[in-house]
Structures are given as structure tokens and as C-alpha cells.
Amino acid sequence: MPENLFKVNKEEYMLPGNRACQGCGLSLGYRYILKALRENTILTIPASCLTVLHGLYPTTSVALPCLNCTFASTAASASGLVAGLNALNRGDITVVAVAGDGGTYDIGIQALSGAAERGTDFIFVCYDNEGYMNTGTQRSSATPMGALTTTTPIHTKQQNKKDMLKIMEAHDLPYIATVSPAYPMDLYDKFVKAKRIKGTRYLQMSAPCPPGWGFPPKDMVKLSRLAIETGMFVLYEVENGRFSFTGRSKTLAEKGKRLPVINYLERQGRFRKMSLEQLSQIQRWVDGKWNEYVRRAE
């Protein structure tokens, strides 16, 4: 048993009986995010799967205060909360904005970029389920090449996923990290660290979606791990500009034994129409990004 299991906060801030789908990657990861953040935290979330998880007024499944905001204004909402708390001399309260990839990569990027450029003191979390899952599995700029969505139903998505993490790095943030629900201790430690840092912090969580991606709910953790084993999702952190692999990705970088991406893609119904050329393109894209990360880690 890992030693750090004994230091995990025993309090539960996500209560039983939420409205998330079975096998929701967000649901598992969010439980550990809240455990790491603890009390003295205010959340702000836009319209999203997370709104569904939190529940409909006057009930909620989350035991921390939360402000619901419009789709485009998550980071602006967080900035307002920070300003209000500063006016009340309550700098001890951590403001955390949590949005999906649609509310981060696309609709919310202007407010996020503005807040990051100003260095607003809050944590922004993108849970990346690679599409607009709450409204019917539409394509986002986080959707991988070759995936079927309701807005790319015939020819699949033709473009690679936007590199949002590189965009956020361009803002010279003090802390950037990736996390996965399949490795909750790595996730927990990174959020504990992020809470102690000042300035804009950006964390991105892989959030597999059984109905949107087309896999059995029971396979969520297995699929999350395959994403890391193949390099489709990489665990790392960038602290004050310094890149380092973490967790399982660190081990893979040291041993150099990643699996081919087909091991991950073939388990998802959304890739059933992917062409062989697209498969080759994705493998080359993943290899290129992985090699870039290895160079940076050296």
C-alpha cells in the first residue's frame, strides 16, 4: 500500500448520490480534487457536466460553496470572487474555477487568457472529456483526430487536438500540471501543491466519458491508464518554467516502453470510422509530442 494513502484527507466533500453518468472520469477525479482543496475554498463552474454533478437547486451533492456562471465567463467569475475576497481581507480562501474543455479550449479561453495575463490568484481546472458531452457529444477543439461526434458524424474530426497546455505555458504561469483519475495520489499531491502557490495555476485532468467515447463504464480506470501508457495523455508538471514528468509517465520516460496508440483507440466506439492514415498521423503526433517532453525533461 502506498505510504501517501495515509496522508489523504479523510473528509468527503462530494456526497453520495450525484447525477453524473456511471463510470464518469470527472466524478472520480473531482472527489480527490475536493479532498486536496479542503475547506476555505470557493468554486465557480459554468454550464457543464459538472453543473449536473453538483445538482439542481435547492439540493447539491458538493459540500463546498459554489457560484454558477455563464459558459464563457468562468475565469472572469473567478476573478470577481478573488477581488471581492481581497476587499474583505479574506486572502485565506482559495478560489477554484472548474470547466470542461468546451468551456476552456473554446468558449472560455478569452476570460482565462485575460486572468492568466493579469496573474489573478486562483486555480483553473479543465476536466477534459474531449467534447461538449453535456449537450450531446459535439466536437470541441480538444476532440482528437479521427473521433466521431454529433457534429462530425460522417468524416470524423480531421484536426489534431489543440495544445491548450502550451497556450497556458505562454502566459508564464507559476504552476501547470496534468492529472488523471486513474492515479488519484498523483492528482491529490498536485492539487495540494497548487493550493499553496500564488498566482494563476492551471491544471488539466483527463476525464474519460463512457457515453461520449463509447466504452463500458466499468473500463474507465483501465482506459485512463491506457491513455497514459500510450502517451495519448502525459502526466507532468511545469513549475516556474521547469518541466518534469510525474507518476507513471516518469516511469515510462525512464524505461521507454510506451504502447502503440491503437491499444487505446480500439477500445472506444468514437474511433470506429478512423482511417489507417489518421491512425498513423495520430501515432506520429503522439511520438513527436512525447519526444519533445523527453527533451525538456533532460
Secondary structure, 3 states (H helix, E strand, C coil): CCHHHHHCCCCCCECCCCCCCCCCHHHHHHHHHHHHHCCCEEEEECCCHHHHHHCCCCCCCECCCEEECCCCCHHHHHHHHHHHHHHCCCCCCEEEEEEECHHHHHCCHHHHHHHHHHCCCEEEEEEECCCEHHHCCECCCCCCCCCCECCECCCCCCCCCCCHHHHHHCCCCCEEEEECCCCHHHHHHHHHHHHHCCCEEEEEEECCCHHHHCCCHHHHHHHHHHHHHCCCCCCEEEECCEEEECHHHHHHHHHCCCCCCHHHHCCCHHHCCCCHHHHHHHHHHHHHHHHHHHHHHC
